[in-house]
């Protein structure tokens, strides 16, 4: 199955939301899948799955109903990747994706047709569509303005309960913060170490003993997302039993473990579906085969692997994911050199203000595709019948401002897989 | 309205203003320095950090060259903590004006500025990254100076000697009576309140803004605003200062600054000093020009751009008899019928001490105070206020005083929580628009490859923990800090910095929603109709 001269049905290039989703959906369809890609978007994510939250971005208008928001964005921006998809497809893709996560022990929750409000580590409130179950009580506490205690720890930098309280207290008088020592922790602590330590019920108990004296008249207790690495649900349930309170997690800024938890699910789950994963390796060369497929060089030096596949899905993300590369003159797609639609000059890439509500023009640059999500050349014809693109590398969206990153990645991956099977 | 009294009011907290505060304080003259935003907000913070040997000016301005030579030597002795005595090179490459190259040594000799010819192998031994198209190289006495430490140490010494300082205070107007400024009215940008200062003498040391401030007093100075942009490289590419041996033009000096190098500069005339910001076009021009001198400059990683405005005083003004040289302008506004108002502007960072001295001489003459200048002989003490701008000090300190409970808040530059607290402690109130920005000016925070992306968030959390900020203030100060870094980050977004910027935006906007208005109670997730 993974022999040297295997001809895979599909090579998925990318290991972010879109790459993981494409590998999952392709494997579920019984295709022989190989996947490659380095650490990127997922590891830096909060684990929240956004579908669609803000439109028009220049007005900063937030939407409660993501489907209504998608309708509006498709109406106003007919090139938006969502315009290529039906509501049913999008819904089905998100459901398949989160069901897989739940099966693997990382439960996700949310409403069908309503966004959830969630606290961010900065103290702002973000709308999202699906959250890990361990974050759910936080949304409830926030919505009900319930008496809530936010816990943070000596030695865990970048996490400030006081900041969240100060930012929220005007509308949520019942929220307060406390800083406690982490059992056995001195000096700098990192979420990953804390999560490992908290796998031990004795450590959970010690931690709770520090917190409980501050939790009188409190209904909810929020912790930074350090409650266990692989099985946060169990840790949260145990802490709830110990305290009689409703427990939740708030994501931390990178390096966090919310993202790695998600990655771990795929690292465990995809090989189980028969996917061959070449993790932490980048595609270093590609040639088209006479049969329309591709021969890939993956990795470099003595560890280079050759992979042959009938079809490929390009899900390499944007600049951070290395899917797009900028030099001083222009932006290129480095693997297949597919054209990238972009502003003519570098001085038009960005606005003078970083936080410009309308976003930066370069955010909407990317790969142009046809109705079947195949990258197209200047003539409008697909470059290869066998090459599809999915996720943030696509042009005509601004996922950061529109809050549609994961949803767009998952739904376009779903569609790309469907198209390549036709 | 609150009224403050002082003998001398100094407006402007750059190198000249802080240097003047120290000079006057050493002479026993009481003074108050008022700065519109923070120290070195203008040209003093937007320059190369080059301590000139004078060699650059031997052809164009001998007087300025000699001034630089003398002041450079003096500062190396008086303020060694602010200076890295790197030495410098002047190099010419194929295609450069060979007549200029041939005349260079003789012109240096005429101004008595040391310059020693190097052969090719010697030059490459000094600086291996020089272009192999090198045709001439000379060693000179250039050095690198930390302008932030310089101003902070000058201010700290002045404060120790009894001077006072106000930051984030903007001059609104002067109240004049019979050709005399009776009161200067300020707006406190932090509190939004106005207050008055009554001083016997008012000194306008606002650099590029000198014409605007002088106009408020009814005086006329014509200033040409020449904006210059520079780029900071990720690595230190040369041990010494490297100058292109040609008539002064763009991108012909590379100055080491601790762990980085600074490359520049351009010269673009702008309409107002407030419009100064580096552009994509300038960044490209610098990179394209400089590679002839050092090819690596085409491919090296840049981490930011920044710019400053040179205040070039247009001469030929009637009655400008006090213009000490073409280098700087000292103006007694008695010529404009204001008898207690002085402007000092123009000049160079290298000559700041001399500018302060000449200004203090004039102030003392007007006050009829007989006290000599001491800054030629009194070394500048190193201060706790200025020490943290030194690259590499924070990590050294972290290792030396390892406090087990301390944390590294800025990982690029290894700045710990204790260091941040020390910087805050040495910085009296008046945070202005952003305490984070003030911390950045006084330390290495935000100056590494992440350009504040991560440390900004962590330090904001720490400021909340300590109660330095409350409500939404910390978030808006963080936004203001990020925007300030963005000015310098956005012109150089190609290669790795583009990847960094993409991550930063994913975090601040994609994850944290910081571009949206968060002061809203619309958290029900219901749609408004």
Contacts between the chains, C-beta under 8 A, distances in Angstrom:
chain1	res1	chain2	res2	distance
A	41	B	506	7.6
A	44	B	503	6.8
A	44	B	506	6.9
A	44	B	507	7.3
A	45	B	511	7.6
A	46	B	511	5.5
A	54	B	516	7.0
A	60	B	515	7.3
A	60	B	516	4.9
A	60	B	517	6.1
A	62	B	516	7.1
A	62	B	522	7.2
A	63	B	527	6.2
A	64	B	524	7.4
A	64	B	525	4.4
A	64	B	526	4.8
A	64	B	527	4.4
A	65	B	527	5.5
A	68	B	527	6.5
A	114	B	525	6.0
A	115	B	525	5.2
A	116	B	525	6.6
A	117	B	523	5.1
A	117	B	524	7.7
A	117	B	525	5.0
A	120	B	511	6.4
A	120	B	512	4.9
A	120	B	513	6.6
A	121	B	457	7.8
A	121	B	512	7.3
A	122	B	457	6.9
A	122	B	460	7.8
A	122	B	475	6.6
A	122	B	478	7.9
A	122	B	512	4.4
A	122	B	514	6.5
A	123	B	475	6.9
A	124	B	475	7.3
A	124	B	512	5.6
A	124	B	513	4.9
A	124	B	514	6.5
A	124	B	516	7.6
A	124	B	518	4.6
A	125	B	513	7.5
A	125	B	518	6.9
A	125	B	523	5.4
A	126	B	511	7.5
A	126	B	512	7.4
A	126	B	513	4.8
A	127	B	525	6.2
A	142	B	523	6.6
A	143	B	523	7.2
A	143	B	524	7.1
A	143	B	525	7.6
A	154	B	405	6.9
A	155	B	405	7.0
A	155	B	407	6.6
A	157	B	407	4.7
A	157	B	408	7.6
A	157	B	409	6.1
A	157	B	417	7.6
A	157	B	458	5.1
A	157	B	461	7.3
A	157	B	462	7.7
A	158	B	454	7.7
A	158	B	457	6.1
A	158	B	458	4.5
A	158	B	461	5.9
A	159	B	461	6.6
A	160	B	460	7.8
A	160	B	461	3.3
A	160	B	462	7.2
A	160	B	464	4.9
A	160	B	465	5.4
A	162	B	461	7.9
A	162	B	464	4.4
A	162	B	465	5.1
A	162	B	467	7.8
A	163	B	460	6.8
A	163	B	461	5.2
A	163	B	464	3.8
A	163	B	465	7.6
A	163	B	474	6.3
A	166	B	464	5.7
A	166	B	469	7.5
A	166	B	470	5.3
A	166	B	471	5.6
A	166	B	472	7.6
A	166	B	474	6.9
A	167	B	471	7.5
A	167	B	472	5.9
A	167	B	474	7.8
A	167	B	475	6.3
A	167	B	518	7.0
A	169	B	471	7.8
A	170	B	471	7.3
A	170	B	519	7.9
A	170	B	521	7.7
A	171	B	521	4.5
A	171	B	523	6.8
A	179	B	465	7.4
A	186	B	404	5.6
A	186	B	405	6.9
A	187	B	404	4.9
A	187	B	405	6.2
A	187	B	406	7.6
A	187	B	407	7.7
A	188	B	407	5.2
A	188	B	408	7.0
A	251	B	511	7.8
A	253	B	454	7.3
A	253	B	457	5.5
A	253	B	458	7.8
A	253	B	507	6.8
A	253	B	511	7.9
A	254	B	454	7.7
A	254	B	507	7.1
A	318	B	502	5.7
A	319	B	498	4.9
A	319	B	499	4.9
A	319	B	501	7.5
A	319	B	502	3.8
A	320	B	499	5.4
A	320	B	502	4.3
A	320	B	503	4.7
A	320	B	506	6.5
A	322	B	499	7.6
A	326	B	493	6.7
A	326	B	494	4.6
A	326	B	495	6.7
A	326	B	498	4.2
A	327	B	494	5.3
A	327	B	495	6.8
A	328	B	284	6.2
A	328	B	287	7.1
A	328	B	494	4.8
A	345	B	280	7.9
A	346	B	280	5.2
A	346	B	284	7.6
A	346	B	493	7.7
A	346	B	494	7.1
A	347	B	279	6.8
A	347	B	280	3.8
A	347	B	281	6.3
A	349	B	280	8.0
A	349	B	493	6.7
A	350	B	490	4.8
A	350	B	493	6.6
A	352	B	277	7.6
A	352	B	487	7.8
A	352	B	490	7.5
A	353	B	483	6.2
A	353	B	486	7.3
A	354	B	482	5.6
A	354	B	483	5.6
A	354	B	486	3.9
A	354	B	490	7.6
A	354	B	505	7.5
A	354	B	508	7.6
A	355	B	479	6.0
A	355	B	482	7.2
A	355	B	483	6.7
A	355	B	508	7.5
A	355	B	509	7.4
A	355	B	514	6.5
A	355	B	515	4.3
A	356	B	515	7.5
A	357	B	515	5.9
A	357	B	516	7.8
A	359	B	509	8.0
A	360	B	505	7.6
A	363	B	505	7.7
A	399	B	510	6.6
A	400	B	505	5.4
A	400	B	506	5.8
A	400	B	509	4.3
A	400	B	510	3.9
A	401	B	509	6.0
A	401	B	515	6.7
A	403	B	510	7.5
A	403	B	513	7.6
A	405	B	506	8.0
A	405	B	510	6.0
